[in-house]
Amino acid sequence: MSESRTAADGLRERFTNIQVRITEALKRSNRPLDDVTLIAISKTHPAKVISDVIGFGATDVGENRVQEAEEKIPIVGRTNVRWHLVGHLQANKARRAVKLFDVIHSLDSIELARRLNRLCEEEGTERLSVLIQVDLGQEESKAGVAEEQLDELAAQVAQCDRLKLSGLMTLPPFFDDPEDAKQAERDYWRSCTPEERLTALEMMRRNVYGYDENEQGLRGVFEVVERKKS
């Protein structure tokens, strides 16, 4: 019993520490304190741990695998929590994902966008939030749409009446220093023409579904991101 309490206390401490770091980063950037969403990634962790984190105040939980979510969501429930798919989505698991998740972070093809839109219609899902996954590092080990295909995919999602285009999930090259990772992303956007930036970003901000989120697919980057946005 004491070991269980110690583990839970340690988890609470780590969760609180991350919340404090996010709050401090937002204050330095003069941004609203609700401008960043903390997603607790639950891969490999049992349902009990997820329930504990929700009890500490987590409102968003991310899973890497559809099959793990199928096991955990019925136990943890959906009350006061949004479920995110943050791992790669195979086409043959898309229907299950539509039933399980509130947000999908790994949209990486026109074919998958069309499939998700059709499945939402069939399953009665009025709106599914999606983020386009962009592989800025061009690494074979990572999924994601190529940089030059981003605007085309964004335009296609805007035509899907059941999908809400919420933003981008960017995968920069891996660097030990988060500053280097953020620099790589900035270099990419600087390399785009004004027209490319308009189609990739402004189109999402201006379309009827809005533009809500930009996820950094690398640990330790968020403080750098918030500082550069100020």
N, C-alpha and C positions, 0 to 999 in steps of 0.2 A: 504493500500500500504506500509506504513512504517513497519507494523508488518511482511509483506511478506519479505521485504528487510532484516529485523532483523533476521528472520529465516534462510534466505539464507546466510547471513553473518556468522551466528553461525555455519552453516553446513560447509561453506568454511574453517572456523577457525579450526574445528575439523579435517577435512580432511587434511589440511596442517600440523597440529600437528602430526598426525599419520605418514605422509610422512617424517617429520623431525626425528621422533623417529626411523623409519626404516633406514634412511640414517645414523644416528649416530650409530646404532647397527652394520650396515655393515662396517662402518669405523673402529669400534673397533675390528671387526673380520678380517680386511684386506681382505674383499671380494669385488668384483665389485659392483658398485651401482645399476646395473640392475639385480642383482642376486636374488632378491625377488620380487614377484608379489603381489601387494596390490589388493585384491578383495573387492569391495564395495557390501555388502550384502543388498539386496533391499527388503527383505520380509516385507510385510504389508505397504510398502511405495508406494505412487502413482508415476505414470510415470513422473510427473513434477519434483519430487525430484531427481529421477534417472537421468533425463536429466541435472539437475543442477550440480550433482556430476561429470558427464561426462564433463560438461563445465569447471569444476575446474581442470580437468586433469586425471580423472579415465579412465582407459583403459579396465578394467575387472569388470564385474558385476555378482554377484551371486544371484540366486533365490533358495528358498527352495521347491517350489511347481510348478509342470508343469502347472497347470491351471492358476496360477498368471502370469507366463511367457507368456502364450498365450495371455493374456490381455495386457501386458506391451510392449512386444517386437515390435509389429506392430506400437505402438505409439512412442517409443523411437528410434527404428531403430537399425541397425547393423553397421553403419558407424563408423569406428575407435574404436570399442568396441567388446570384446569377452564376450559371455554369458556362465556362469557356472551353472550347477545344483549341488548344495551343499547339498540338502536334499535327503532323502531316495527315491529311484526310484522303484515304483511298476511295475511288469512285464507288466500289462495291459496298462501302460502309456509309455512304452519304445519307441514305434514308434513315438509318439508325441515328446518325448525327443530328439530323433535323428534328427527330423526336426528343433527343436528349438535351441539346445545348441551346443556350440563349444567344451565344456569340461564337462565330467560327473565325479563327485568326489566320487560317492557312489557305485562303483562296488563291490559287496559283494558275488557273487556266480558264479560258472562255468555256470550254466544255463542262468544267465543274460548276461554273456559275449557272449555266443553263440547266444543268441537272438539279442543282439545289433549288432553283426557282420552281422547276416543275414539281419536285418532291414537296416543296412547301404548299403548292396548290393541292396536291393529292392528299397531304396529311392535314390540311386545314390550318397551316401556320400562316398567319397574316403577314408577319414581317420577321425576317431573320437578319440579325446584324452580322456583317462580315467585314474582315480586314483583308486587304490584298497583301500577300506575303511577297516581299521584294528581296531578292538575293543580290545585295550590293557587292558581296565579296567574290561572286562568280566561282563558288566552291562546289565541286562535284558532290560532296557529302551533304549539301544542304539543298532542300527544295526551295521553290520560290520562282516567281516570274522574272524573266530577264528584264533589265532596265529598259531596253528599247521597246518592250512589249507592254509596259505599264499603262500608257495612255489608252491603248486599244482595249485592254481588259477593263479599265475603269469605265470607259464608254459603254462597254457591253453590260456591266453590272448596273449602270444607270438606267438601262432599258428593262431590267428585271423588276417587275412590280412587287415581287415578294421579298426582295433583298434590300437591306439598308446598308449602303456603303459607309462604314463608320470611320475608315481611315486606312493606314498602312501599318504592316508589321515588317519592319526593316531588319535585315540580317547583314550587318557590316562584316568585313573581314575580322578574324579573331586577332586581338592584340592583348598583351598583358596589361597595358595601360589604357584605361577607358578613354583618356583624352585622345589617344591615337585612333581608337574606334570611331569616336565622334568626328574626328578630322576626316576620316575616310568618307563618312557620310556627307559631310559638308562639301568635300571635293567633288562628289558625284553631282550634287545639286548645282554646283557652280559650273559643271561641265554641260549642263542642259541649256538649251536655247530658251529664251523667254517663252516661245510657243510651247515647248515641251513641258516647262514648269506649269504653264497655264492649264494644259490639258490634264496633267497628272494630279495637280493639287486644287487649282481653283475650280475645276469642273466638279470635284467632290464637294467643295464648300458651297457651290452655287446650286447643286442639283436639289431636287425636292426632298431628298432623304437627309441632307445635312452632312456635316463632317465633324466627327466627335473626337477621334482618337488617333494617336500615333504611338505605336509600341516599339520599344527598342529591344531587339532580340539578343541582348547581351547583358550579363550581370554587371553591376557596378557602374552603369553608364548614366543612370537617370539624373544624378547630381550634376554631371557635366552638361547634360541636355538642358536642364532647367537653367543653369547658369548662362548658357549660350543663348537662350531664348530671351533673356532679360535685356 
